[in-house]
């Protein structure tokens, strides 16, 4: 294996409609120093036939495994990779290899850069819904965490990034198999905590094609677990109490928003109560000691949550519920 090989890991589940486009746009970039690893996470469609019949001859490393989720598939790919650098690509996205190669050259020239992030666009269909444009900058990792509020967009996704394989493997960094959401952020927090510096560049290297909201029970159940694990991971590295409070608050509101619009009422209300109690636990234990529960203080009982739920649902707006809860919290904590 080449010392400078790039390992591109593509997890796929039932990707027959997109796997050809994903692989073809990588193979268009002629580079013998490239290792493409496709991890089939138990597909039940024609994904396997397409890859075996059309791509194995092109030195695509194909692995089929029992379904375990995207985190398990990425971990499998890491364990079977041989490259100096690792890139993650989702099967329905696009990676611009020529731009990526320029980034790898930059990492080769500077051994202190442990992760490099290119700019990217997010699409829904053919419409751009977000442009994440970074500046050309090298950031010391201590400064990165001190200024976490300015760097939050960098840490939440695995794509558009080049990782050093030795940092991942020597520190046993893996994706959390217990989560169906937020596992990318946790992986990056752990990875970045083992870096010296990271680099952002203005080159557009990736197109992220956003899909719909997941609706499985496992996904719903894992949101508050993600909330707690993500907050605890930030807490180990970030000392800014304002950032921790705002992060806890934003995670809470995102969870509530998801439950109201994607779950049945009885289940949604039970999970909202769980989410509010989790936020209560965070602010009492970590940020504001000797405080009674703000739910108790503001009498945010199940009946009031039921009223908020109905108003929120009827108005079809996030702002009403957010303002009501935020008002209670900020009044109580005097912030």
PyMOL commands that set and color helices and strands:
alter all, ss='L'
color gray80, all
select helices_A, chain A and resi 19-27+47-54+56-58+70-79+97-109+141-146+148-155+165-170+183-192+217-237+241-262+265-287+294-297+302-315+318-333
alter helices_A, ss='H'
color red, helices_A
select strands_A, chain A and resi 6-12+34-40+60-64+85-88+94-95+113-124+127-132+137-140+161-164+197-209
alter strands_A, ss='S'
color yellow, strands_A
deselect
rebuild
show_as cartoon
